[in-house]
């Protein structure tokens, strides 16, 4: 058990038209947050010319961010949550289903292994007792 899960991936072989426009990427990422049952605080997207998008969604659980390179068919994706790992994984599955990359380089990083969820409450209860 860890304090959070960090999913980092390079999604490759994506059709350029799927990742060129900020409106399309916003729709996919905002829907992924809902699908993953994550809590959006705020989001920001930037459209590059002639194409490409960067975006970040600040979550109560942490963040989801991405950068696209349509000319390479590449999305660099980052999802970090301190909630249940299934939520981050569900958001990732949604994104993969919409972008349909031909290949993925992906890492799953357990963050804060020395601070398992719930341990702070237990330590506080012991200190108060």
For each residue, the residues with C-beta under 8 A, 3 or more apart:
1: 116 117 118
2: 5 110 111 112 113 115 116 117
3: 82 111 112 113 115 116 117
4: 61 62 80 81 82 110 111 112
5: 2 80 81 85 88 89 108 109 110 111
6: 78 79 80 108 109 110 111
7: 77 78 79 80 88 89 92 106 107 108 109
8: 77 78 106 107 109
9: 76 77 92 104 105 106 107
10: 74 75 76 77 104 105 106
11: 14 74 75 76 77 95 96 99 101 104
12: 72 73 74 101 102 103 104 105
13: 73 101 102 103
14: 11 18 19 73 74 75 99 100 101 102
15: 18 19 73 100
16: 19 20 51 70 71 73
17: 20 21 70
18: 14 15 24 98 99 100
19: 14 15 16 24 25 52 53 68 69 70 73 74 75 99
20: 16 17 24 51 52 53 68 70
21: 17 24 25 47 51 53
22: 25 26 45 46 47 53 55
23: 26 27
24: 18 19 20 21 27 28
25: 19 21 22 28 29 45 53 55 66 68
26: 22 23 29 30 43 45 55
27: 23 24 30 31
28: 24 25 31 32 94 95 98 99
29: 25 26 32 33 43 55 57 64 66 95
30: 26 27 33 34 40 43 57
31: 27 28 34 35 94 98
32: 28 29 35 36 64 91 92 94 95 98
33: 29 30 36 38 40 57 59 64 91
34: 30 31 37 38
35: 31 32 90 91 93 94
36: 32 33 87 88 89 90 91 92 94
37: 34 87 90
38: 33 34 59 60 61 64 81 83 87 88 91
39: 59 60 61
40: 30 33 43 57 58 59
41: 58 59 60
42: 57 58
43: 26 29 30 40 55 56 57 58
44: 55 56
45: 22 25 26 53 54 55
46: 22 53 54 55
47: 21 22 52 53
48: 51 52 53 54
49:
50:
51: 16 20 21 48 70 71
52: 19 20 47 48 67 68 69 70 71
53: 19 20 21 22 25 45 46 47 48 66 67 68
54: 45 46 48 65 66 67 68
55: 22 25 26 29 43 44 45 46 65 66
56: 43 44 63 64 65 66
57: 29 30 33 40 42 43 63 64 65
58: 40 41 42 43 63
59: 33 38 39 40 41 62 63 64 81
60: 38 39 41
61: 4 38 39 80 81 82 83 87
62: 4 59 80 81 82
63: 56 57 58 59 78 79 80
64: 29 32 33 38 56 57 59 77 78 79 80 91
65: 54 55 56 57 77 78
66: 25 29 53 54 55 56 75 76 77 78
67: 52 53 54 75 76
68: 19 20 25 52 53 54 74 75 76
69: 19 52 72 73 74 75
70: 16 17 19 20 51 52 73
71: 16 51 52
72: 12 69
73: 12 13 14 15 16 19 69 70 101 102
74: 10 11 12 14 19 68 69
75: 10 11 14 19 66 67 68 69 99 101
76: 9 10 11 66 67 68
77: 7 8 9 10 11 64 65 66 92 95
78: 6 7 8 63 64 65 66
79: 6 7 63 64 88 91 92
80: 4 5 6 7 61 62 63 64 88 111
81: 4 5 38 59 61 62 84 85 87 88
82: 3 4 61 62 111 117
83: 38 61 87 88
84: 81 87
85: 5 81 88 89
86: 89 90
87: 36 37 38 61 81 83 84 90 91
88: 5 7 36 38 79 80 81 83 85 91 92
89: 5 7 36 85 86 92 93
90: 35 36 37 86 87 93 94
91: 32 33 35 36 38 64 79 87 88 94 95
92: 7 9 32 36 77 79 88 89 95 96
93: 35 89 90 96 97
94: 28 31 32 35 36 90 91 97 98
95: 11 28 29 32 77 91 92 98 99
96: 11 92 93 99 100 101 104
97: 93 94 100
98: 18 28 31 32 94 95
99: 11 14 18 19 28 75 95 96
100: 14 15 18 96 97
101: 11 12 13 14 73 75 96 104
102: 12 13 14 73
103: 12 13
104: 9 10 11 12 96 101
105: 9 10 12
106: 7 8 9 10
107: 7 8 9
108: 5 6 7
109: 5 6 7 8
110: 2 4 5 6 113
111: 2 3 4 5 6 80 82
112: 2 3 4 115
113: 2 3 110 116
114:
115: 2 3 112 119 120
116: 1 2 3 113 119
117: 1 2 3 82
118: 1 121 122
119: 115 116 122 123
120: 115 123 124
121: 118 124 125
122: 118 119 125 126
123: 119 120 126 127
124: 120 121 127 128
125: 121 122 128 129
126: 122 123 129
127: 123 124
128: 124 125
129: 125 126
